[in-house]
Amino acid sequence: MARITAEEKEQKKNQYDALIFQIFTEEGWDAVTYDRLAKELGIGKSSLQRYYPSNLFFATALQGKVFPLAIQKLDLSSKSAFIQSWLTAYHDENDHVFHEVIRMLMANIMNHGGAPATKSAIGRLIALLAQTLGEDDAKDAVITALGHTIYSYIEQ
């Protein structure tokens, strides 16, 4: 088998990342699977595993792309406004992207103890919110919002 150049590898990774982003935004996190990607790309799952050693690594394709989509749904003006906007965005039946971003974060936290990308995203959110609320209230607001998210699973 011929080796590919670093440039070709990067082009393939960008192509795979674009498909992951497309599937994620159109159908959600659960639709992003090795089987689905391999079928749509016309490649074997083992080829994908060279780029994404586990399905946790699919989230790397979304880095820098979904945070801006999610953050635009949040009101950072006060703790209560933040929590309410989080809940509204999470339960918005007309736009599932925020819901899927949070589900992905929660899945990564619960299944992998908080991957670096997940910890980074939560840290960025707290830092952004801290500009208005201060560090302690920002952490508390995020913890409360995440708690509400977990509790919403109980109500389903």
MARBA-3410 file (N, C-alpha, C, O; in Angstrom, 1 decimal):
156
0.8,-1.2,0.0,0.0,0.0,0.0,0.9,1.2,0.0,1.8,1.3,0.8 ~ 0.6,2.2,-0.8,1.4,3.4,-1.0,1.1,4.3,0.2,-0.1,4.4,0.7 ~ 2.1,4.9,0.7,2.0,5.9,1.8,1.4,7.2,1.3,1.7,7.6,0.1 ~ 0.6,7.9,2.1,0.1,9.2,1.7,1.0,10.2,2.3,1.6,10.0,3.4 ~ 1.0,11.4,1.7,1.8,12.5,2.2,1.1,13.1,3.4,-0.1,12.9,3.6
1.8,13.9,4.2,1.2,14.6,5.3,0.1,15.5,4.8,-0.9,15.7,5.5 ~ 0.3,16.1,3.6,-0.7,17.0,3.1,-2.0,16.2,2.7,-3.1,16.7,3.0 ~ -1.8,15.1,2.1,-3.0,14.2,1.8,-3.7,13.8,3.0,-4.9,13.7,3.0 ~ -2.9,13.4,4.0,-3.5,13.0,5.3,-4.4,14.1,5.9,-5.5,13.9,6.4 ~ -3.8,15.3,5.9,-4.5,16.5,6.4,-5.8,16.8,5.6,-6.9,17.1,6.1
-5.7,16.6,4.2,-6.9,16.8,3.4,-8.0,15.8,3.7,-9.2,16.2,3.8 ~ -7.6,14.6,3.9,-8.6,13.5,4.3,-9.2,13.8,5.6,-10.4,13.7,5.8 ~ -8.4,14.2,6.6,-8.9,14.5,7.9,-9.9,15.7,7.9,-10.9,15.6,8.5 ~ -9.6,16.7,7.1,-10.5,17.8,6.9,-11.8,17.3,6.3,-12.9,17.8,6.6 ~ -11.7,16.4,5.3,-12.9,15.9,4.7,-13.7,15.1,5.7,-15.0,15.3,5.7
-13.1,14.3,6.5,-13.8,13.5,7.5,-14.4,14.4,8.5,-15.5,14.2,9.0 ~ -13.6,15.4,9.0,-14.2,16.4,10.0,-15.4,17.1,9.4,-16.4,17.3,10.2 ~ -15.4,17.5,8.2,-16.5,18.2,7.6,-17.8,17.3,7.6,-18.9,17.8,7.9 ~ -17.6,16.0,7.3,-18.7,15.1,7.3,-19.3,14.9,8.7,-20.5,14.9,8.9 ~ -18.4,14.8,9.7,-18.8,14.6,11.1,-19.6,15.9,11.5,-20.6,15.7,12.1
-19.1,17.1,11.2,-19.8,18.3,11.5,-21.2,18.3,10.8,-22.2,18.7,11.5 ~ -21.2,18.0,9.6,-22.5,18.0,8.9,-23.5,17.0,9.5,-24.7,17.4,9.8 ~ -23.1,15.8,9.7,-24.0,14.8,10.4,-24.4,15.3,11.8,-25.6,15.2,12.1 ~ -23.5,15.8,12.5,-23.8,16.3,13.9,-24.8,17.4,13.9,-25.8,17.3,14.6 ~ -24.7,18.4,13.0,-25.6,19.5,13.0,-26.9,19.1,12.4,-28.0,19.7,12.8
-27.0,18.2,11.5,-28.2,17.8,10.8,-29.0,16.8,11.6,-30.2,16.8,11.6 ~ -28.3,15.8,12.2,-28.9,14.7,12.8,-28.6,14.4,14.3,-29.4,13.8,15.0 ~ -27.5,15.0,14.8,-27.2,14.8,16.2,-26.0,13.9,16.4,-25.5,13.2,15.5 ~ -25.5,13.9,17.7,-24.3,13.2,18.1,-24.4,11.7,17.9,-23.5,11.0,17.5 ~ -25.6,11.1,18.2,-25.8,9.6,18.0,-25.7,9.1,16.6,-25.4,8.0,16.4
-25.8,10.0,15.6,-25.8,9.6,14.2,-24.3,9.5,13.7,-24.0,9.0,12.7 ~ -23.4,10.1,14.5,-22.0,10.1,14.1,-21.4,8.8,14.6,-21.0,8.6,15.8 ~ -21.2,7.8,13.7,-20.7,6.5,14.1,-19.7,6.1,13.0,-19.6,6.6,11.9 ~ -18.8,5.1,13.4,-17.9,4.5,12.5,-18.6,4.0,11.2,-18.2,4.2,10.1 ~ -19.7,3.2,11.5,-20.4,2.6,10.4,-20.9,3.7,9.4,-20.7,3.5,8.2
-21.5,4.7,9.9,-22.1,5.7,9.1,-21.1,6.5,8.3,-21.2,6.7,7.1 ~ -20.0,6.9,9.0,-18.9,7.6,8.3,-18.3,6.7,7.2,-18.0,7.2,6.1 ~ -17.9,5.5,7.6,-17.3,4.6,6.6,-18.2,4.4,5.4,-17.7,4.5,4.2 ~ -19.4,4.2,5.6,-20.4,4.0,4.4,-20.4,5.3,3.6,-20.3,5.2,2.3 ~ -20.6,6.5,4.2,-20.7,7.7,3.4,-19.4,8.1,2.7,-19.4,8.7,1.6
-18.3,7.7,3.3,-17.0,8.1,2.7,-16.5,7.0,1.8,-15.5,7.2,1.0 ~ -17.1,5.8,1.8,-16.7,4.7,1.0,-15.3,4.1,1.4,-14.5,3.7,0.5 ~ -15.1,4.1,2.7,-13.8,3.6,3.2,-14.1,2.6,4.3,-15.2,2.5,4.8 ~ -13.1,1.9,4.7,-13.2,0.9,5.8,-13.1,1.6,7.2,-12.6,2.7,7.3 ~ -13.8,1.0,8.2,-13.7,1.6,9.5,-12.3,1.6,10.0,-11.9,2.6,10.8
-11.5,0.7,9.6,-10.1,0.7,10.1,-9.3,2.0,9.6,-8.4,2.5,10.3 ~ -9.7,2.4,8.4,-9.1,3.7,7.9,-9.5,4.9,8.8,-8.7,5.7,9.1 ~ -10.7,4.9,9.2,-11.2,6.0,10.1,-10.5,5.9,11.4,-10.2,7.0,12.0 ~ -10.2,4.7,11.9,-9.6,4.6,13.2,-8.2,5.1,13.3,-7.7,5.4,14.3 ~ -7.6,5.2,12.1,-6.3,5.9,12.1,-6.4,7.4,12.4,-5.4,7.9,12.9
-7.5,8.0,12.1,-7.7,9.4,12.4,-8.5,9.6,13.7,-8.2,10.6,14.4 ~ -9.3,8.7,14.1,-10.1,8.7,15.3,-10.0,7.4,16.0,-10.8,6.5,15.7 ~ -9.1,7.2,16.9,-8.8,5.9,17.6,-10.0,5.4,18.3,-10.2,4.2,18.5 ~ -10.9,6.3,18.8,-12.2,5.9,19.4,-13.2,6.9,19.0,-12.9,8.0,18.6 ~ -14.5,6.6,19.3,-15.5,7.5,18.9,-15.4,8.8,19.7,-16.0,9.8,19.3
-14.8,8.8,20.8,-14.5,10.0,21.6,-13.8,11.1,20.7,-14.1,12.3,20.8 ~ -13.0,10.6,19.8,-12.2,11.5,19.0,-13.0,12.2,17.9,-12.5,13.1,17.2 ~ -14.2,11.7,17.6,-15.1,12.4,16.7,-15.3,13.8,17.1,-15.5,14.7,16.3 ~ -15.3,14.0,18.5,-15.5,15.4,19.0,-14.4,16.3,18.5,-14.6,17.6,18.5 ~ -13.2,15.8,18.2,-12.2,16.7,17.8,-12.5,17.4,16.5,-12.0,18.5,16.2
-13.4,16.7,15.7,-13.8,17.3,14.4,-14.7,18.5,14.6,-14.9,19.3,13.7 ~ -15.3,18.7,15.8,-16.2,19.7,16.1,-15.6,20.9,16.9,-16.2,21.9,17.1 ~ -14.3,20.7,17.3,-13.6,21.7,18.1,-13.6,23.0,17.3,-13.2,23.1,16.1 ~ -14.0,24.1,18.0,-13.9,25.4,17.4,-15.1,25.7,16.5,-15.3,26.8,16.0 ~ -16.0,24.7,16.2,-17.1,24.9,15.3,-18.4,24.9,16.1,-19.3,25.7,15.7
-18.6,24.1,17.1,-19.9,24.1,17.8,-20.0,25.0,19.0,-21.1,25.5,19.3 ~ -18.9,25.4,19.6,-18.9,26.3,20.7,-19.6,27.6,20.3,-20.4,28.1,21.0 ~ -19.2,28.2,19.1,-19.8,29.5,18.7,-21.3,29.3,18.4,-22.1,30.2,18.7 ~ -21.7,28.1,17.9,-23.1,27.9,17.7,-23.9,27.8,19.0,-25.0,28.3,19.1 ~ -23.3,27.2,20.0,-24.0,27.0,21.3,-24.0,28.3,22.1,-25.0,28.7,22.7
-22.9,29.0,22.1,-22.8,30.2,22.9,-23.7,31.3,22.5,-24.2,32.1,23.3 ~ -24.0,31.4,21.2,-25.0,32.4,20.7,-26.4,32.3,21.3,-27.2,33.2,21.2 ~ -26.7,31.1,21.8,-28.0,30.8,22.4,-28.1,31.2,23.9,-29.2,31.2,24.5 ~ -27.0,31.6,24.5,-26.9,31.9,25.9,-26.9,33.4,26.2,-26.2,34.2,25.6 ~ -27.6,33.7,27.3,-27.7,35.1,27.8,-26.7,35.2,29.0,-26.9,34.5,30.0
-25.6,35.9,28.8,-24.5,35.9,29.8,-24.7,37.1,30.8,-23.7,37.4,31.5 ~ -25.8,37.8,30.7,-26.0,39.0,31.5,-26.1,38.8,33.0,-25.8,39.7,33.8 ~ -26.7,37.7,33.4,-26.8,37.4,34.8,-26.9,35.9,35.0,-27.1,35.1,34.1 ~ -26.7,35.4,36.3,-26.8,34.0,36.5,-28.1,33.4,36.2,-28.2,32.4,35.5 ~ -29.2,34.1,36.6,-30.5,33.5,36.3,-30.8,33.6,34.8,-31.5,32.7,34.3
-30.4,34.6,34.1,-30.6,34.7,32.6,-29.8,33.6,31.9,-30.3,33.1,31.0 ~ -28.6,33.4,32.4,-27.8,32.3,31.8,-28.5,30.9,31.9,-28.7,30.2,31.0 ~ -28.9,30.6,33.2,-29.6,29.3,33.4,-30.8,29.2,32.6,-31.1,28.2,32.0 ~ -31.7,30.2,32.6,-32.9,30.2,31.8,-32.6,30.0,30.3,-33.3,29.3,29.6 ~ -31.7,30.8,29.8,-31.4,30.7,28.4,-30.8,29.3,28.0,-31.1,28.7,27.0
-30.0,28.7,28.9,-29.5,27.3,28.8,-30.7,26.4,28.6,-30.7,25.6,27.7 ~ -31.6,26.4,29.6,-32.8,25.5,29.6,-33.6,25.7,28.3,-34.1,24.7,27.7 ~ -33.8,27.0,28.0,-34.6,27.3,26.8,-34.0,26.7,25.5,-34.6,26.0,24.7 ~ -32.7,26.9,25.4,-31.9,26.4,24.2,-31.9,24.9,24.2,-32.0,24.2,23.2 ~ -31.7,24.3,25.4,-31.6,22.8,25.5,-32.9,22.2,25.1,-32.9,21.1,24.5
-34.1,22.8,25.4,-35.4,22.2,25.1,-36.0,22.7,23.8,-37.2,22.4,23.6 ~ -35.3,23.5,23.1,-35.8,24.1,21.8,-36.0,23.0,20.8,-35.1,22.4,20.3 ~ -37.3,22.7,20.5,-37.6,21.7,19.5,-37.3,22.1,18.1,-37.3,21.2,17.2 ~ -37.2,23.4,17.8,-36.9,23.9,16.4,-35.4,24.0,16.1,-35.1,24.1,14.9 ~ -34.6,23.8,17.1,-33.1,23.9,16.8,-32.4,23.0,17.8,-32.3,23.3,19.0
-32.0,21.8,17.3,-31.5,20.8,18.1,-29.9,20.9,18.4,-29.4,20.1,19.1 ~ -29.3,21.8,17.8,-27.8,21.9,17.8,-27.3,22.1,19.3,-26.4,21.4,19.7 ~ -27.9,23.1,20.0,-27.5,23.3,21.4,-27.7,22.0,22.2,-26.8,21.6,23.0 ~ -28.8,21.4,22.1,-29.2,20.2,22.8,-28.1,19.1,22.5,-27.7,18.4,23.4 ~ -27.7,19.0,21.2,-26.8,17.9,20.8,-25.4,18.3,21.3,-24.6,17.4,21.7
-25.0,19.5,21.4,-23.7,19.9,21.9,-23.6,19.5,23.4,-22.6,19.0,23.9 ~ -24.7,19.8,24.1,-24.7,19.5,25.6,-24.8,18.0,25.8,-24.1,17.5,26.7 ~ -25.5,17.3,25.0,-25.5,15.8,25.1,-24.1,15.2,24.8,-23.7,14.3,25.5 ~ -23.5,15.8,23.8,-22.1,15.3,23.5,-21.2,15.6,24.7,-20.4,14.7,25.1 ~ -21.2,16.8,25.3,-20.4,17.1,26.4,-20.7,16.2,27.6,-19.8,15.7,28.2
-22.0,16.0,27.8,-22.4,15.1,29.0,-21.9,13.7,28.7,-21.4,13.0,29.6 ~ -22.1,13.2,27.5,-21.6,11.8,27.2,-20.1,11.7,27.4,-19.7,10.7,27.9 ~ -19.4,12.7,27.0,-17.9,12.6,27.1,-17.5,12.7,28.6,-16.6,12.0,29.0 ~ -18.2,13.5,29.3,-18.0,13.6,30.8,-18.3,12.2,31.5,-17.5,11.7,32.2 ~ -19.5,11.7,31.2,-19.9,10.5,31.8,-19.1,9.2,31.4,-18.9,8.3,32.2
-18.8,9.2,30.1,-18.1,8.0,29.6,-16.6,8.0,29.7,-16.0,7.0,29.8 ~ -16.0,9.2,29.8,-14.6,9.3,29.7,-14.0,10.1,30.8,-12.8,10.4,30.8 ~ -14.8,10.5,31.8,-14.3,11.3,32.9,-13.9,12.7,32.5,-13.2,13.4,33.2 ~ -14.3,13.2,31.3,-14.0,14.5,30.9,-12.8,14.6,30.1,-11.7,14.8,30.6 ~ -13.0,14.4,28.8,-11.8,14.5,27.9,-11.3,15.9,27.9,-12.0,16.9,28.2
-10.0,16.1,27.5,-9.5,17.5,27.5,-10.3,18.5,26.7,-10.4,19.6,27.2 ~ -10.8,18.1,25.6,-11.6,19.0,24.8,-12.9,19.4,25.5,-13.3,20.6,25.5 ~ -13.5,18.5,26.3,-14.7,18.8,27.0,-14.4,19.7,28.2,-15.1,20.7,28.4 ~ -13.3,19.4,28.9,-12.9,20.3,30.0,-12.5,21.7,29.5,-12.9,22.7,30.2 ~ -11.9,21.7,28.3,-11.6,23.0,27.8,-12.8,23.8,27.4,-12.9,25.0,27.7
-13.8,23.2,26.8,-15.1,23.9,26.5,-15.8,24.4,27.7,-16.3,25.5,27.7 ~ -15.9,23.6,28.8,-16.5,24.0,30.0,-15.7,25.2,30.6,-16.3,26.2,31.1 ~ -14.4,25.1,30.6,-13.5,26.2,31.1,-13.7,27.5,30.3,-13.7,28.5,30.9 ~ -13.8,27.4,29.0,-14.0,28.6,28.2,-15.4,29.2,28.5,-15.5,30.4,28.5 ~ -16.4,28.4,28.7,-17.7,28.9,29.0,-17.7,29.6,30.4,-18.2,30.7,30.5
-17.0,29.0,31.4,-16.9,29.6,32.7,-16.2,30.9,32.6,-16.6,31.9,33.2 ~ -15.1,31.0,31.8,-14.3,32.2,31.7,-15.1,33.3,31.0,-15.0,34.5,31.4 ~ -15.8,32.9,30.0,-16.7,33.9,29.3,-17.7,34.5,30.2,-18.0,35.7,30.3 ~ -18.4,33.6,31.0,-19.4,34.0,31.9,-18.8,34.8,33.1,-19.5,35.7,33.6 ~ -17.6,34.4,33.5,-17.0,35.1,34.6,-16.7,36.6,34.3,-16.6,37.4,35.2
-16.6,37.0,33.1,-16.4,38.4,32.7,-17.5,39.2,33.2,-17.3,40.4,33.5 ~ -18.7,38.7,33.3,-19.9,39.4,33.8,-20.2,39.1,35.2,-20.5,40.0,36.0 ~ -20.1,37.8,35.6,-20.6,37.4,36.9,-19.5,37.2,38.0,-19.8,37.2,39.2 ~ -18.2,37.1,37.5,-17.2,36.7,38.5,-17.0,35.2,38.4,-17.9,34.5,38.1 ~ -15.8,34.8,38.8,-15.5,33.4,38.7,-16.4,32.4,39.5,-16.9,31.4,39.0
-16.7,32.7,40.8,-17.5,31.8,41.6,-18.9,31.7,41.1,-19.4,30.6,41.0 ~ -19.5,32.8,40.8,-20.9,32.8,40.3,-21.0,32.1,38.9,-21.9,31.4,38.6 ~ -19.9,32.3,38.1,-19.9,31.7,36.8,-19.8,30.1,36.9,-20.6,29.4,36.3 ~ -19.0,29.7,37.8,-18.9,28.2,38.0,-20.2,27.7,38.6,-20.7,26.6,38.1 ~ -20.8,28.4,39.5,-22.1,28.0,40.1,-23.2,27.9,39.0,-24.0,27.0,39.0
-23.2,28.9,38.2,-24.2,28.9,37.1,-24.1,27.7,36.2,-25.0,27.1,35.8 ~ -22.8,27.4,35.8,-22.6,26.3,34.9,-22.9,25.0,35.6,-23.5,24.1,35.0 ~ -22.5,24.8,36.8,-22.9,23.6,37.6,-24.4,23.5,37.7,-24.9,22.4,37.6 ~ -25.1,24.6,38.0,-26.5,24.5,38.1,-27.2,24.1,36.7,-28.1,23.3,36.7 ~ -26.7,24.7,35.7,-27.2,24.4,34.3,-27.0,22.9,34.0,-27.9,22.3,33.5
-25.8,22.4,34.3,-25.5,21.0,34.0,-26.4,20.1,34.9,-26.8,19.1,34.4 ~ -26.6,20.5,36.1,-27.5,19.8,37.0,-28.9,19.7,36.5,-29.5,18.6,36.5 ~ -29.4,20.8,36.0,-30.7,20.8,35.4,-30.8,19.9,34.2,-31.8,19.2,33.9 ~ -29.7,19.9,33.4,-29.6,19.0,32.2,-29.7,17.6,32.6,-30.5,16.8,32.0 ~ -29.0,17.2,33.6,-29.0,15.8,34.1,-30.4,15.5,34.6,-31.0,14.4,34.4
-31.0,16.4,35.4,-32.3,16.2,35.9,-33.4,16.0,34.8,-34.3,15.3,35.0 ~ -33.2,16.7,33.7,-34.2,16.6,32.6,-34.2,15.2,32.1,-35.3,14.8,31.5 ~ -33.1,14.4,32.2,-33.2,13.0,31.7,-34.1,12.2,32.6,-34.7,11.2,32.2 ~ -34.1,12.5,33.9,-35.0,11.8,34.8,-36.5,12.0,34.5,-37.3,11.1,34.6 ~ -36.8,13.2,34.0,-38.2,13.6,33.7,-38.6,13.0,32.4,-39.8,13.0,32.1
-37.8,12.4,31.6,-38.2,11.9,30.3,-38.9,10.6,30.4,-39.3,10.1,29.4
END
